[in-house]
Amino acid sequence: QVQLIESGGGLVQAGDSLKLSCAASGRSISSHDMGWFRQAPGKERAFVAAISWSGDRTYYSDDVKGRFTISRENAKNQVYLQMNSLNVEDTAKYYCAARPLAFRSYSSGSTYPSWGQGTQVTVSS
């Protein structure tokens, strides 16, 4: 399995931007779909964004579409989540996830066997 470590979280104000990074180790992610999920206190884990192994397909939840951008650099074994126009509802712990390429169900967390420990994002009003 791939080991994942997220970074870049922090405390920001509403309207600010933040970029999360996910560093993979153990094996190359070049043949892995990658996803970002988040979990707010008292809520279930929710899909945020995903990118196909080749980077040519991206997927977003409706509540972040147009504000967040997922990208990847396979040569660096890294995945990123650029978050713009943050609002209080974006406050959550953000998790990076990886799975062998699958061509379907990108938003389903159960299809991702590898997970990071998460990075906290807190947005104040």
FENNORMO-V872231 format. One record per residue. N is the residue number from 0. OMEGA is omega in radians with two decimals (* if undefined). Layout:
N_OMEGA, N_OMEGA
This chain:
0_3.12, 1_3.02, 2_-3.05, 3_3.08, 4_3.11, 5_3.06, 6_3.05, 7_3.12, 8_3.11, 9_3.12, 10_-3.14, 11_3.10, 12_3.09, 13_-3.12, 14_3.14, 15_3.09, 16_3.13, 17_3.10, 18_3.08, 19_3.07, 20_3.09, 21_3.14, 22_-3.13, 23_3.08, 24_3.13, 25_3.05, 26_3.13, 27_3.09, 28_-3.06, 29_3.10, 30_-3.13, 31_2.87, 32_-3.13, 33_-3.12, 34_2.97, 35_3.08, 36_3.10, 37_3.11, 38_3.08, 39_3.14, 40_3.11, 41_-3.12, 42_3.09, 43_3.05, 44_-3.09, 45_3.09, 46_3.08, 47_-3.07, 48_3.08, 49_3.12, 50_-3.13, 51_-3.08, 52_-3.10, 53_-3.11, 54_-3.08, 55_3.09, 56_3.08, 57_-3.08, 58_-3.11, 59_2.98, 60_-3.09, 61_-3.05, 62_3.09, 63_-3.11, 64_-3.13, 65_3.14, 66_-3.10, 67_3.08, 68_3.07, 69_3.11, 70_-3.12, 71_3.02, 72_-3.09, 73_-3.13, 74_3.13, 75_-3.09, 76_-3.07, 77_3.03, 78_-3.07, 79_3.00, 80_3.08, 81_-3.08, 82_3.13, 83_3.11, 84_-3.11, 85_3.05, 86_-3.04, 87_-3.13, 88_3.09, 89_3.12, 90_-3.09, 91_2.95, 92_-3.06, 93_-3.08, 94_3.02, 95_-3.12, 96_-3.12, 97_3.06, 98_3.01, 99_-3.03, 100_-3.00, 101_3.10, 102_3.13, 103_2.99, 104_-3.10, 105_-3.07, 106_-3.09, 107_-3.11, 108_-3.10, 109_3.14, 110_-3.13, 111_-3.11, 112_-3.07, 113_-3.09, 114_2.99, 115_-3.12, 116_3.08, 117_3.06, 118_-3.04, 119_3.02, 120_3.13, 121_-3.12, 122_3.14, 123_-3.11, 124_*
